[in-house]
Amino acid sequence: MDNRTPHSLDVPVKGWFEGGKGTFFADNILNGIPIKVRFQWTRIATATPRWEQAFSPDGGLTWESNWTMDFSRMEE
C-alpha cells in the first residue's frame, strides 16, 4: 500500500528462499496486458544484498529487469 493507490493492495506474491537466494512471483496487469512479475533477493548473506524486479509478457519464458536496489548493512 502506498500513496499512489492508498485504498488497494498489490497482488500477492508466492515464492521461497533457497540456496542463498529468494525468488517470488505474481500475476498482474500492466497497461491492460497480463504479465508475470518476478522479485529476487540475491547476495542475502553478504553486506550488500540486492533486490530485483522483472516483468514477463510471455508467461515467464523471458524476463526484463526494470528495477534493482542494492542495499548495504549498517555497522552497529
KOLLOMI-815149 format. One record per residue (C-alpha): residue in one letter; x, y, z. Coordinates in nm, 3 decimals. Example, Ala and Ser with C-alpha at 12.3 -4.5 7.8 and 13.67 -1.06 7.14 Angstrom:
BEGIN
  res        X        Y        Z
    A    1.230   -0.450    0.780
    S    1.367   -0.106    0.714
***
This chain:
BEGIN
  res        X        Y        Z
    M    0.000    0.000    0.000
    D    0.131    0.344   -0.085
    N    0.015    0.696   -0.172
    R   -0.037    0.614   -0.541
    T   -0.325    0.377   -0.460
    P   -0.399    0.424   -0.089
    H   -0.710    0.203   -0.087
    S   -0.580   -0.109   -0.260
    L   -0.305   -0.363   -0.205
    D   -0.072   -0.505   -0.468
    V   -0.134   -0.858   -0.589
    P    0.001   -1.131   -0.360
    V    0.337   -1.290   -0.434
    K    0.438   -1.652   -0.380
    G    0.791   -1.782   -0.355
    W    1.073   -1.909   -0.140
    F    1.429   -1.864   -0.019
    E    1.669   -2.138   -0.122
    G    2.043   -2.162   -0.177
    G    2.108   -1.806   -0.062
    K    1.851   -1.652   -0.298
    G    1.484   -1.557   -0.265
    T    1.255   -1.579   -0.569
    F    0.893   -1.465   -0.564
    F    0.630   -1.448   -0.842
    A    0.298   -1.275   -0.903
    D    0.044   -1.238   -1.183
    N   -0.050   -0.880   -1.259
    I   -0.185   -0.647   -1.528
    L    0.029   -0.377   -1.693
    N   -0.141   -0.133   -1.931
    G   -0.428   -0.381   -1.971
    I   -0.195   -0.673   -2.057
    P   -0.148   -0.975   -1.827
    I    0.214   -1.012   -1.712
    K    0.414   -1.220   -1.470
    V    0.624   -1.037   -1.214
    R    0.938   -1.179   -1.051
    F    1.111   -1.042   -0.744
    Q    1.454   -1.176   -0.649
    W    1.671   -1.125   -0.344
    T    2.036   -1.214   -0.408
    R    2.357   -1.183   -0.205
    I    2.140   -1.209    0.106
    A    2.422   -1.343    0.325
    T    2.655   -1.055    0.232
    A    2.685   -0.696    0.346
    T    2.536   -0.584    0.011
    P    2.210   -0.770   -0.064
    R    2.029   -0.693   -0.391
    W    1.657   -0.682   -0.477
    E    1.543   -0.702   -0.840
    Q    1.206   -0.677   -1.014
    A    1.144   -0.819   -1.362
    F    0.838   -0.844   -1.589
    S    0.750   -1.121   -1.835
    P    0.486   -1.068   -2.104
    D    0.516   -1.429   -2.229
    G    0.430   -1.635   -1.922
    G    0.781   -1.648   -1.781
    L    0.974   -1.755   -2.092
    T    1.168   -1.428   -2.097
    W    1.222   -1.163   -1.829
    E    1.300   -0.793   -1.847
    S    1.455   -0.649   -1.532
    N    1.325   -0.298   -1.474
    W    1.425   -0.216   -1.117
    T    1.715   -0.311   -0.892
    M    1.805   -0.191   -0.546
    D    2.138   -0.251   -0.378
    F    2.146   -0.235    0.000
    S    2.429   -0.200    0.247
    R    2.418   -0.314    0.605
    M    2.481   -0.053    0.869
    E    2.762   -0.114    1.111
    E    2.649   -0.148    1.469
***
